[in-house]
Structures are given as C-alpha cells and as structure tokens.
Amino acid sequence: MKLERLNLDNLDRHIQSSFDAIALLYQFKYFDQAKYCSFILIDQLAWLVSGSEKRVNIYFKSWLNKYFTKHYPEISADELWASRNGLLHNSSSISRDTVSGKASRQLYFVDNLNTLNELSTYCDGDEIYCLVNTGKFMQVALFKAVEEFRKDLMDFNIQDQEDVKEKLGKLLQPLYLNR
C-alpha cells in the first residue's frame, strides 16, 4: 500500500498559533497560563499518534520520551506528567503521582529568568524536588520536540498513517460550522 503524504498545513498553523499564544503569555508574565498551553499542545500532538491507546498518561509520556526528554534530559516524562497534572488540576506542582511516589521528584518551574541557560536545572541533595527553567522548557525543548515530531509525520515515521489523518481532521475541525 502506497502511503499518501499527509497535508500538514492546518497542523502547522495550529502549532504556530499555539507557540504564538505561549510566547505572548510568557512575554506578559502569565507563566502558568503559558505552561498550561504547552502541556495542552503536548497532549494534542501525543494524541495524534496514540494509536489505539486510550490512556492519556501512557501516550503523553511516550511522546515525551520519544521527542522531548533528549532536549531537557534532566527531567523525566514521569515528572512532567505529574507536573502537568498538578498544574492543570490543582494549580500546583503537587499531583497524585508526586504524593504517591510515582514521580521521583517534584518539578518547580522557575519563571522569568534572564537566559535560557540560567538555572538549567537544579535539584536538591535528596532529589525530592527539581527546579526547571520555564523558558528552556518551552522555547528550547518543546520547540525542538515539536520540530522532530513534525518531521516524523512528514517522513512517515509513525505507526498508523490513516489513524493520524483521521485524528488530524478531528483536532483541526472548525469549532463553529457555517454559522
């Protein structure tokens, strides 16, 4: 069966719009909201290639392990999943996974640093918590991860092309149909 190249124009617009929103929120010091949007973008892109997996934690962490953690290796997919849940559900860095020990460390995002390399990551001696540079998280690691993900879509380095095509339609469908 010949694979048909995916039309990623709408996805590219969606990704660019997401990054524009993240940058705008960050610029005006709405750091938590910028992180919300970052985690939502990861959720959406991970879902596109989730296949038949229905559990968000599995496909979210799988996407992070494949694309993200190599660009910010000091933090793990488990820690990011726990941080995502804490932020989205509790407006905190504490989630069930940090409390139960499923995530080895609690991530504290440090916002508004002067450079992307400042405080790249700092962990306490007992490794109970880890400080993360928010700018590096969003502007370097997330950007590079999304870039690699998009390349994989274009190069057919994904398992189920038809499933991705169907999900692209769902993700990118207009919210208001012909009003």
PyMOL commands that set and color helices and strands:
alter all, ss='L'
color gray80, all
select helices_A, chain A and resi 9-27+31-48+56-68+77-90+96-100+134-154+161-172
alter helices_A, ss='H'
color red, helices_A
select strands_A, chain A and resi 106-110+121-123+129-133
alter strands_A, ss='S'
color yellow, strands_A
deselect
rebuild
show_as cartoon
